Amino acid sequence: MRAQWMWAAVSVLALQGCGGGKDPLADLCIAEAAKRLEGQVYRLDEAELTASKADAADGNTTFKGKVILKPGTGGESMQTMDCTVAPAAGDAPARVIGFQFTYPNPDM
């Protein structure tokens, strides 16, 4: 019996390590980027996006990241992504309320 409990405890601890560092609010932004870039080849550094998390004064959460379109080709271009997520409130789940891609202007 004791061995079974030990096995269960080890299994739970091992599973806690899976997916560590994931942020469900950042995942909403990642999913929104995927939806908007559907059919395009791109690269998004999800760890960088998650690390950029900032709490705004209005209670929302913002994320910033870089998106590379057509990576590794002659048409490669970089843009920034800004995403704002409203927290869950009452019956409303957390949701993306602001999202934009910005191409850097080399003349500025």
Stockholm file with secondary structure:
# STOCKHOLM 1.0

chainA/1-108         MRAQWMWAAVSVLALQGCGGGKDPLADLCIAEAAKRLEGQVYRLDEAELTASKADAADGNTTFKGKVILKPGTGGESMQTMDCTVAPAAGDAPARVIGFQFTYPNPDM
#=GR chainA/1-108 SS CHHHHHHHHHHHHHHHHTTTTCCHHHHHHHHHHHHHTTTSCEEECHHHHHHTCEECTTSCEEEEEEEEESTTSTTCEEEEEEEEEECCBTTBCCEEEEEEEECCCTTC
#=GC SS_cons         CHHHHHHHHHHHHHHHHTTTTCCHHHHHHHHHHHHHTTTSCEEECHHHHHHTCEECTTSCEEEEEEEEESTTSTTCEEEEEEEEEECCBTTBCCEEEEEEEECCCTTC
//
